[in-house]
Amino acid sequence: MGQPCSICSHDQHHQINIALVSRDSYRDVAGQFSVSKSALQRHSREHIPELLVKAYEAIERDDAEDLAGELVRVKTDVHRLREKAEGEGDLRTALLGCDKALKALELQAKVEQLIQTQPTVNIALIEHPDYGRLRAAVVGALEEYPEARFSVARALRGIE
């Protein structure tokens, strides 16, 4: 493994990154921050693209969180107005409110899926032709551990 990037470990790395993204000349940035032109070029090539992707994802996540907050406020209004219409006996408006509440809920679910920070892994093994063999192998491997074996077998039955 090579040496750590001198730009990434520089005290003013954030300001250097801003200068590089702003397309300031390598010579000017090198002089301003007392770093080598070649280190700036390597850093630009190897690290700036990844940093830009991370920054973009952070902005998208912030926008989605703002949208999620607005959705909560809209849902509260929809529910309040629907209850008012239902209380006044205006069932047509109340049903319309139900429809709007459902659409807001669907949109909220989509937004929350976008801002989810933990990766989601979906495994669809039950339909796989080798599922039975896999199940038998896992349960068999746990034969020496009766509590774990029972727990895994119960979990597998739960998804079957």
C-alpha positions in Angstrom: 0.0 0.0 0.0 1.3 3.5 -0.9 1.8 6.5 1.3 -1.3 8.3 2.6 -2.4 11.3 0.5 -0.7 14.4 1.7 -3.7 16.5 0.6 -6.3 14.4 2.5 -4.1 14.7 5.7 -3.5 18.4 5.2 -4.9 20.7 7.9 -6.6 22.8 5.2 -7.8 19.9 3.0 -11.3 21.2 2.8 -10.2 24.6 1.4 -7.8 22.8 -1.0 -10.7 20.6 -2.2 -12.9 23.7 -2.8 -10.1 25.3 -4.8 -9.6 22.2 -6.9 -13.3 21.9 -7.6 -13.4 25.6 -8.4 -10.8 24.7 -11.1 -8.1 27.0 -9.6 -4.8 26.3 -11.2 -2.6 23.7 -9.6 0.3 26.1 -9.4 -1.8 28.7 -7.5 -3.3 26.1 -5.1 0.2 24.6 -4.5 1.6 28.0 -3.7 -1.3 29.0 -1.5 -1.2 25.8 0.6 2.5 24.9 0.4 1.9 21.5 -1.3 3.3 20.0 -4.5 1.6 20.3 -7.8 1.9 16.6 -8.4 0.2 15.8 -5.0 -2.7 18.1 -6.1 -3.0 16.3 -9.4 -3.0 12.9 -7.8 -5.5 14.0 -5.2 -7.7 15.5 -8.0 -7.6 12.3 -10.0 -7.9 9.8 -7.1 -10.0 11.4 -4.4 -12.1 14.4 -5.7 -14.5 12.3 -7.8 -15.4 10.1 -4.7 -15.7 13.2 -2.6 -18.1 14.9 -5.1 -20.3 11.8 -5.2 -20.4 11.7 -1.3 -21.3 15.4 -1.3 -24.0 14.9 -3.9 -25.5 12.0 -1.9 -25.5 14.1 1.3 -27.3 17.0 -0.5 -29.9 14.5 -1.9 -30.4 13.0 1.6 -30.8 16.5 3.2 -33.4 17.4 0.5 -35.2 14.1 1.0 -35.3 14.7 4.8 -36.7 18.2 4.2 -39.3 16.7 1.9 -40.1 14.0 4.5 -40.7 16.8 7.1 -43.0 18.6 4.8 -44.9 15.4 4.0 -45.6 14.9 7.7 -47.1 18.4 7.9 -49.2 17.8 4.8 -50.4 14.5 6.2 -51.4 16.1 9.5 -53.4 18.7 7.5 -55.1 16.1 5.4 -56.1 14.0 8.4 -57.4 17.1 10.2 -59.5 18.2 7.3 -60.7 14.7 6.6 -61.9 14.3 10.2 -63.6 17.7 10.0 -65.4 16.8 6.8 -66.5 13.5 8.4 -67.6 15.2 11.5 -69.8 17.5 9.5 -71.3 14.6 7.6 -69.6 15.5 4.3 -68.7 11.9 3.4 -67.7 12.7 -0.1 -65.0 15.2 1.1 -64.0 12.8 3.8 -63.4 10.0 1.2 -61.4 12.4 -0.9 -59.4 13.2 2.2 -58.8 9.4 2.7 -57.5 9.3 -0.9 -55.2 12.2 -0.3 -53.9 10.7 2.9 -53.1 7.4 1.2 -51.2 9.2 -1.6 -49.2 11.2 1.0 -48.5 7.9 2.8 -47.2 6.3 -0.4 -45.0 9.3 -1.1 -43.7 9.3 2.4 -42.7 5.6 2.1 -40.9 6.4 -1.1 -39.0 9.3 0.4 -38.1 7.3 3.5 -36.7 4.5 1.3 -34.5 7.1 -0.4 -33.1 8.5 2.8 -32.6 5.2 4.4 -28.9 5.1 5.5 -28.6 1.3 6.1 -28.5 -0.9 3.1 -31.4 -3.2 2.5 -30.7 -6.8 1.5 -33.7 -8.8 0.2 -33.1 -12.6 -0.1 -35.6 -14.7 -2.0 -34.4 -18.2 -1.3 -37.7 -20.0 -0.7 -38.5 -20.2 -4.5 -35.0 -21.3 -5.3 -34.7 -25.0 -6.2 -31.8 -25.5 -3.8 -33.5 -23.9 -0.8 -34.3 -27.3 0.8 -30.7 -28.4 0.6 -29.5 -25.1 1.9 -32.0 -25.2 4.8 -30.9 -28.8 5.7 -27.2 -27.8 5.5 -27.7 -24.8 7.8 -29.8 -26.7 10.3 -27.3 -29.7 10.2 -24.3 -27.5 10.7 -26.0 -26.2 13.9 -26.5 -29.7 15.3 -23.9 -29.2 18.0 -25.7 -26.0 19.0 -29.3 -27.0 19.9 -30.4 -23.5 20.9 -29.1 -21.9 17.8 -30.4 -24.8 15.6 -33.9 -24.4 17.1 -33.8 -20.6 16.6 -32.7 -20.8 13.0 -35.2 -23.6 12.2 -38.0 -21.5 13.7 -36.9 -18.4 11.8 -36.8 -20.4 8.5 -40.3 -21.8 9.2 -41.4 -18.2 9.8 -40.5 -17.1 6.3 -41.7 -20.3 4.7 
